Amino acid sequence: MTWTPRPHEIVSDDVETLDQDECWRLLAGSTFGRLAVSDDDGADIFPINHLVNDHLVYFRSAPGTKIVSLTERPGVAFETDGTENRQRWSVVLRGTARRLDRDEEIAASGVDELHTVTRSTKWNYFAITPRTLTGVRFITDPHRSDPHHRAPEAP
């Protein structure tokens, strides 16, 4: 797996590129993200609960189009984001999803105990092996989003 910084064009004083260790720390501290898969109709995005164990991202799924897409095209992107210390961040992992088929691996990963927000039965377990990992933190100005805040006038 390689750590790939975001393209230079988007990096500015307001955007900090995160190193690989920080990306993994944020991924491991998050429980909710978005899985992007593709099929003949194009890309689709699914909200999923996840966990990180030994630099792999694990999730579970009910039967459906997500599993069909993963079987046919295992290349995926996974994104999670959040707020920490009043700063927004985003981490994107690109990799290959594979279905777990050994009980020992399922139990060792902890994915069988993963809490999910929907009631559907999710007996299909997956691991994403990363190929690239990128992350950014947005340095925000708390007044920028306040429509009533006026910037100080120049002298």
Buried (B, 14 or more C-beta within 10 A) or exposed (E): EEBBEBEEEEEEEEEBBBEBEBBBBBBBEBBEBBBBBBBEEEEEEBEBBBBBEEBBBBBBBBEEEBBEBBEEBBEBBBBBBBEEEEEEBBBBBBBBBBEBEEEEEBEEBEBBEBEBEEEEEBEBBBBBBBBEBBBBBBEEEEEEEEEEEEEEEEE
